[in-house]
Amino acid sequence: MPRSKSILIDIGGGMSLMTSIMTITSWRTKDRPKKPKIGVLGYNKQTGNLEYYDGNYWYGAAMEKS
């Protein structure tokens, strides 16, 4: 599906909600955002972890390959 393609989600009552496919930014450890905001989420291509910034530290969650 092309990135610009919208998705309609049926929310009942004949109504739908238009949304798009979510994308997650990726980086290498040395290329993390320089001044990240609390809650920044991204994928570290170097470590293979999904990372989260809490305002002080980067936390990583290993991604399981299927």
C-alpha positions as CSV (number, residue, x, y, z in Angstrom):
1,M,0.0,0.0,0.0
2,P,1.4,3.4,-0.9
3,R,2.5,5.6,2.0
4,S,0.0,8.4,1.1
5,K,-2.9,6.0,1.0
6,S,-5.6,6.8,3.6
7,I,-7.4,4.1,5.6
8,L,-11.1,4.3,6.6
9,I,-12.0,2.6,9.9
10,D,-15.6,1.8,10.5
11,I,-16.6,3.1,13.9
12,G,-20.3,2.1,13.6
13,G,-23.5,3.9,13.0
14,G,-22.6,4.3,9.4
15,M,-19.7,6.5,10.4
16,S,-16.0,6.0,9.6
17,L,-12.7,7.6,10.7
18,M,-10.0,8.5,8.1
19,T,-6.5,7.8,9.2
20,S,-3.1,7.1,7.5
21,I,-0.4,4.5,8.0
22,M,1.8,5.3,11.0
23,T,5.5,5.5,10.4
24,I,8.3,5.4,12.9
25,T,11.5,7.4,12.5
26,S,14.7,5.4,12.5
27,W,18.3,6.3,13.3
28,R,21.6,5.0,14.4
29,T,22.8,5.7,18.0
30,K,25.0,8.6,17.1
31,D,22.2,10.1,15.0
32,R,19.5,10.2,17.7
33,P,17.6,13.5,17.8
34,K,19.9,16.2,19.4
35,K,17.2,17.8,21.5
36,P,14.4,15.2,21.8
37,K,11.2,15.9,23.5
38,I,9.8,13.6,26.2
39,G,8.0,10.7,24.6
40,V,10.0,10.6,21.4
41,L,9.8,7.1,19.9
42,G,12.0,5.7,17.2
43,Y,13.8,2.6,15.9
44,N,17.5,2.3,16.3
45,K,18.9,0.5,13.2
46,Q,22.2,-0.1,14.9
47,T,20.9,-1.9,18.0
48,G,17.7,-3.3,16.5
49,N,15.7,-1.7,19.4
50,L,12.6,0.4,19.6
51,E,13.7,3.4,21.7
52,Y,11.8,5.8,23.9
53,Y,13.1,9.0,25.5
54,D,11.8,9.9,29.0
55,G,13.3,13.3,29.2
56,N,16.6,12.1,30.7
57,Y,17.5,8.7,29.2
58,W,16.9,6.6,26.1
59,Y,15.3,3.2,26.9
60,G,15.3,0.4,24.4
61,A,13.0,-2.6,23.8
62,A,14.5,-5.4,21.7
63,M,12.4,-6.2,18.6
64,E,11.6,-9.9,18.1
65,K,12.2,-11.2,14.5
66,S,9.4,-13.5,13.2
